[in-house]
Amino acid sequence: MAERHSLEHHRHASVDPRAAAAEGPAAIYELVKTRGLRLIDFWFTELGGRPWRLSMSAESLNDAVFTNGIVVDGRQVGGTWEGLIAIMPDPAAFFLDPTVAVPTLSVMCDIVKASRADYLEDSRSVLKRAEEHFRRCQIGSTWNVGAEVEFFMLDENGRPVATNLLRETLRELWATLDGAKIQVDWFRTGPAAGQGRVQMRSAPALRTADQVVVYKNAARSIASRRGCVIKFVPKPVAAEGSAGLLVHHAIWRDGINRFHDPDGWAFTSPLCRSFAAGLLAHGPALLAFCAPTMNSYRRLIPGASGPTDLVLSNSLSTAACRVPAGTTGPAPAARRVKFCAADPSANPYLALAAMMMAGLDGIERKLEPPIDAIDPSRRTPHCLEDALDALKTDRAFLTREGVFPNALVEGWIFNRWKEQVLPVRAVPHPVELQVDAYEG
């Protein structure tokens, strides 16, 4: 029932971002005035997915901030930026921040060079280009995305918290997101100890990615006040479960869900199945963005755990793509593809953009997905290194029309080796150190 309720709101959640942007500054000024907001937080996300913030007194906000941006030295900000950059607020993307003591408005931002040229490594701009590419393809008016973001809540000793504490935290998280005007369809605990999941209402992809950033910050803030931590790590605790980022996709045109067909397999249309086929065909390269850490592959162990089979199913728990079993009835609004192999360590802007480009490639080539057919040769990569190797050779679907500039793909591969592969490879695993105990 929860899944059906969520997707029935696809049509109603959609907005025209260009129309919203036109009235955005005026709407922000009005909100600042009526709510008595004192601070503006400008959010921007580095290549690896870490959000950064620059704060400004609400009294200093003016039209020039939206027209010219805020020029800073990227090296002093931190993250992956270099040289002079301009932080450009998106007037269509703002949220109230109920987690702070001082009344604050959060505004999502893009990064451009101070010279007004594109900054190739700005991940939010990548998703914007993916949405523009989708509109040019003219297969639908709206690409709607729903995100279930899982996490683990741990106490000060690194142990999963009790279910009662987790449930109260989820209730507060729901209220906090509601205060930020982010609608949550449902939440739950489990199945592992300390594991929580929230499904936000589906929306156009860019808004969904923005909401994921706000959601993760809110969850961490709430846990911190309780003396706990929330980990958006796929496998933070040995012998426990794992956390995923489950992403629901549907394409709409003129109020009609184009992924529905009453005569198709599991009530899906050829368009829907081709979209899923694109996700599966490019699965190994896709996971370089969707499962971008060494820890990601402790969740994805072929034959042992996780959604590791690159097939489409409405019943197999190991399928990387699913048509949720609860939606295989006659309700057209509920039809969608759920990509299950991503995890919450991903940069949501890059992950959603990569999924869209893979799905569109499947549609263009009229690919057919393997359905309920497990084949050991069609499985997710064993490690991040394998995913990055796949991305080196399978990137043409990403670089079309400059959505993912080739320089960004190269930069991403370099970043993952520098930030993930090499640091983990250089540290001996505790299990490796036990070997010496058995030698004389």
N, C-alpha and C positions, 0 to 999 in steps of 0.2 A: 504493500500500500504506500509506503514512504517513497519508493522509487517512482511509482506512477504519479503521485502527487507532485514530485519534483519536476518531472518532465512536462507535465501538463501546463506548466507555467513558462515554457520556452517562449511562446509567442508573446505573452504579456510582459516578459522581462526584457524584450528587445527594445533598444532605443537607437535613434540615429545619432551617432557620435558627433557628426558635423553640426547638427542642429543644437545639440547640447553645448558644444564648444562656443557657438555663436553667442549664447546667453550666459556662458560660464562665468566670466568675470563679474558681471552684474549680479548673478546669483550668489557668488562668493561674497561680494561686498555686502549684500543684503543679509546673508547668514551671519557674517561677522558682527554686523550691527545688531540684529535682533537677538542673537544668542550671547552677546557680550563677550565674544572671543578675544583673547588677548595675545595669542601667539599663533603664528603660521609655521607649520613644519613642512618643509619641502623634501619629499622622499625621492631618492634615485637609487638604482640598483646596479651594482658592479657586475662584471662578466660572470663571476662564479655564483651570483645569486644573493650575495649579502646586501641588505638594504642600508643606505646611509641617509642621514638627515641633516639639513641645515635649517636653523630656526630664525624667524624674523618677528619682530614686534608687529602686531596687526596694524598699528598706527602707521607703519612704514610701507604698507602694501599699496601699490598704485598701478596704473596701466603700464608703466614702463617695465615693471617686473614681468608681466605677461608678454610684452612685445619684445623686449631685449634679453630677458632672462637675467640670471645672476651669475656674473663672470667671476670665476675663482681659479686658482692654480691647482690643477688636478693632483699634483704630487703632494700638496699639503692637505688635501681632503683625505687621501688614503685610497685604498682599493687599487684598481687597475688603470686609473686614468693618468694621463701624462699631458703636460703643457696646459695652456689656458683653455678652460672649458666653460660653456654657458649652460647653467641649469635652467631648463625651460619648463615652467609649470604648464600642466595640461588643464585648462579651465573646465574641462568636462569630467575630470576625475578628482573628486575631493571627498573626504570622509571626516566626520566628527571623531575626535579621539577621546573616548570616555575613560581611558586608562590613566590619565594624568591629572594632577591636582589643579594645574592652571588650565582654564578653558582654552582648547587648542583645536585648530583645523589642520588636517593633514591633506596636502595636495601632492599628487603623483607627478613626476617630472621626467622629461626626456633629457638626454645630454647631446649637445652639439658642440662643435669647436667654436672658440670665440670668434673665429673668422666667418661663422655662420655655415661652414661646411658640415656635412654629416660626420658624426663620430662613429666609425664603423663598429666599434665594440660596445655600443649602447644597446643593451638587450631589449629594452622596451620598444625601441624603434624597429627592431627586427619583427616583433609581433605586429606592429602597426603595418609594416610592409606586407606581412603575410595576409592580414585582413584586406589590404588593398588588392593584392593578387587574387584573393578569393572573389572579391567583387568583380574584378575584370573577367574572371572565368565564367561569370553569369550562370552559375548552376543553382544559385539561390540568393535570397536577399539577406539572410542572416545565418551565420555560423554560431550556434549556441553551444556553450560548454558548461558542464557541471563538474565540480571538483569535490571529491571526498579526500580530505587531508588527514591522515592518521599520524599519531604521535605516541610517545611513551612519557608518562609522568613519573619522576623518580624522586625519592626523598634525599636528605642530606648525605646519606651513606650510599647513594647510587642504587637503591633497591626500589622496585615498583611499589607505588603507594597503594593503600587500601582502596577498594572499589568505592566505598562511601565518599571518601575524600575526592576521588577522581570524578564521581558523579556531581558533587557539589561544584567542583571546578568547571565542569562542562556547563552546568546551569549558569554560572556566572559568565562564562565565555559566551553563551548564547545571548544573555542580556547585554553584554558589552558590544557584541557585533550588531545586535538590534539597535543599540544606541548610535552606532556608526552607520546606520541605514543599510546594513548588510543582512539580507534575509537568510535564515538558516531553516532548512526543511526538517532536518532531524539530526540527532546525535545519539551516540551510544558508547558504552564501555566494552572492553574485551575485543576479541576472545582471549588474548593473553593478559596476564596481570599487569596493571598499570597502563593498559593500552586504551586510547580514546580515539573517536572518529567523529568528525563533523561534516555534514554535507550541506554546502551552501547552495542556494537556489541558482539554477542555470542562468547564464547571461551571455552576452557577446564576449568573445574570448579575451579582449583587452581588459574589460572590467573584471572578469573572473581572475585573471592573473594579478591585477591590482588587489583584489579582495584576498587572495592567498597571502600576499605580502602583509596586509593589515592584520589578517587572522593570526598569522604566526607570531607577529609582534604582540598582539593582545594576549594570546595564550601564554607566552613566556612571561609577560608582565604579571598576569594573574597568579601563575605558579610561584613566581618569585616572592610575592606578598605572603604566600603560604609557607615560605621556607623550603620550597621544592624547585625542581627544574623540569622543563619540558624539552624533550629531545626529538627533533625532526630528523632522526637518524634511522635508516632502515632496520638495522639490527644492533641496538644499543646494549642489550643484555644477553649474555650467553644462555642457551637452553630455554629462552623465552620465544615469543612470537616475533613478528617483524611488521614494520610500518610501510604502507604503500601510499601512493598518490593515484587514486583511481579517477580517471578522466572520462566523462561521458560526452560524446559528440553527437550532434544532430544538425541537419541543414534544412532550413525553412525557406519557403517562397510563397508570398501572398497568403499567409496564414495556414499553409499546408506543409506538413512534415514530409519532406521528400525521401526520408529513410523508411517510410511505411509503404507496404504493399500487401493487401489482404490475401493475395494469392502466392506470396513469396515464402521462402523458407523462414520460419519463425516470424512471419509477417514482415520480413525485410524486403526492400526494393533492390534491384540490381545496383543502383547508385550506392546504397548503404553497404552492400557486400563488396563492391569495388573499393570504397573508401577503406573498409577494414583490410582488404587485400593489400592496399598500399602500405598501411601500417605494418603488416606482417612481412611484406617483401623487403621493406627497408628496416626491419626490426633491429638487426645488429647495429647498424649505423645510428638509428634513432635512439638507441639506449645510451650512446655517448653523451646525449643531452638529457635523456629522461632518467637514467640511472648513472649519474656522473661521478660517483665516489667509489673508492675501493670497497667500502662497507656495503655498497649497493648489492654486491654480488655474494654477500653472505645471506641475503634474502633470496637471491635467484640461484638456486642450486638444482640444475636439471636432474630429474629423477628423484629428488629428495624433498624440495620445498619450493614454493613460489609459483607464479604464473610464467612458467618457462617454455611452454610449448607454443610455437608460433603458428597457432591455428585459431579459427573462429568457432565458438561454441555457445550454446545457451545452457550447458550443464556441466562441462568439464571445469573443475576448479583450477587446473593447471593451464588453462587456455590464456594466452596473452590478450586476446580480444574476445569479448563476450557480448551477446545480446541478452541482457539480464532476464532470467527465467520468469520473473514476476511480470514482465511486460509483453509476453507472447500471447496476449489476448487481443481483442478487437480494438483497443484504444490507440488510435493513430498517434496521438500526441506523445505517447510514452516510448515510441520506437527510437532507439539510439544504439550506438556502438560504445562499449566501455573498454578503454585501453587500461590494462591492469598491471603492466610491467614497469610503469614509472614509479618513482618514490619521492618522498617529500624533501630530499636533499637537492632536488633539481631546481634550477632557476626557472620559475614558472613561465616567464616570457619566452625563453628559448625553447623550453619543452613543448609548449602549446604551438608555437610557430612551426617547429619541426614536425609535430604530428599533422598539422594542417597540410604542410607541403607534401608529406608522404601520402596522406589520404587523397589529395588532389591528383597526385601522380597515378595512384591506383585507378581513379575515376577516368582520367584522360586515356590511360592504356587499357581500360575495360578489363582489369585483372579480376580473376576469380580466386577467392580465398580457399585454402583447405579447410573443410568443415568437419569437426569431430574426428580428425584423422591424425593421431599422434604418430610422429615420425622422428626418431632420434636425430636425423639430419636437419630438422627444422626446430631448433631450440635457441634460446637466448645465449649470448656469449657467456663464457665461464668467468670472465674477469673484465675489469675496465680496460686493460691493455688490448684485449681482443675487440672490444667495442670501438676503441679509438682507431685500431687498425682497419676496421670495417668502414669507419667514417672517411679514412684517407682515400679509399677507392670508390666509395658510394656516397657521393655528395652532389651529383648533378641535380637531383630532385630538390635540393635545398637552395642551390645558387641560382635557380631560374629567376630571371628579371631582377637579379641583385637582392633578393629577399635576404638570403644569407650571403654577404660578400665573401669571396674566397679568402680574403685576409682574415675575416672573423673566424672562419672554420679553422684556418691554420693557427690563429691565436688561441682558439679554444683547445685544440689538441696540445699546444705548448703549455697552456695554463693547467690542463688536467695532469700532464706529466709532472710539472713543477710543483703543483699544490697537492696532488694526490698520490700518484704512482711512486715517485722517487722517495718522498718522506716515509711512506709506509714500507717500501722495500728495504729501506735502510735500518729499520728497527726490527730486531729479532722477535719472533712471536714466542710467548711463554711456552707453548707446546714444543717448539724447537729446542728450547733450553732444557727440557726434561730429558732429552735424548742422552745427555751426558750421565744422567743418574743410572743408566742401565749399562754403562761401560766400565767394568772393573771397578 
